[in-house]
Amino acid sequence: MTMTQDETPVGTPNALHDLGFADAQELSVKAQLAVKLNAIIDKRHLNQNDVARITGMNQPKVSLIRRYKLQNISLERLMQALVALDQRVEIRVRSAGHSKPSGITVAA
């Protein structure tokens, strides 16, 4: 099947879901937390050993986060690392409505 110039492929707001990842929603949330974590690491000019010491993770796990290899990193671990770096992590549960479907989002 070929597409003409006027045709645009339609996807969802979650590119990971569009790519067929079964755990797309969780990976998306992890990626958003990792972006925030990596921004803090960069801003503070921390090396991986510093981050490991501060967060209680080992250096190889920090390396995975720095490279966004998040499939073996738990959401809880990412949130704990942010807290260890003096961040406040809030989880809020609300009823899904017409304008916002059910799901998980991160506001950072």
Secondary structure in CASP SS format (residue, H / E / C, confidence):
PFRMAT SS
TARGET T0000
AUTHOR 0000-0000-0000
METHOD secondary structure of the structure
MODEL  1
M C 1.00
T C 1.00
M C 1.00
T C 1.00
Q C 1.00
D C 1.00
E C 1.00
T C 1.00
P C 1.00
V C 1.00
G C 1.00
T C 1.00
P C 1.00
N C 1.00
A H 1.00
L H 1.00
H H 1.00
D H 1.00
L C 1.00
G C 1.00
F C 1.00
A C 1.00
D C 1.00
A H 1.00
Q H 1.00
E H 1.00
L H 1.00
S H 1.00
V H 1.00
K H 1.00
A H 1.00
Q H 1.00
L H 1.00
A H 1.00
V H 1.00
K H 1.00
L H 1.00
N H 1.00
A H 1.00
I H 1.00
I H 1.00
D H 1.00
K H 1.00
R C 1.00
H C 1.00
L C 1.00
N C 1.00
Q H 1.00
N H 1.00
D H 1.00
V H 1.00
A H 1.00
R H 1.00
I H 1.00
T H 1.00
G C 1.00
M C 1.00
N C 1.00
Q H 1.00
P H 1.00
K H 1.00
V H 1.00
S H 1.00
L H 1.00
I H 1.00
R H 1.00
R C 1.00
Y C 1.00
K C 1.00
L C 1.00
Q C 1.00
N C 1.00
I C 1.00
S C 1.00
L H 1.00
E H 1.00
R H 1.00
L H 1.00
M H 1.00
Q H 1.00
A H 1.00
L H 1.00
V H 1.00
A H 1.00
L C 1.00
D C 1.00
Q C 1.00
R C 1.00
V C 1.00
E C 1.00
I C 1.00
R C 1.00
V C 1.00
R C 1.00
S C 1.00
A C 1.00
G C 1.00
H C 1.00
S C 1.00
K C 1.00
P C 1.00
S C 1.00
G C 1.00
I C 1.00
T C 1.00
V C 1.00
A C 1.00
A C 1.00
END
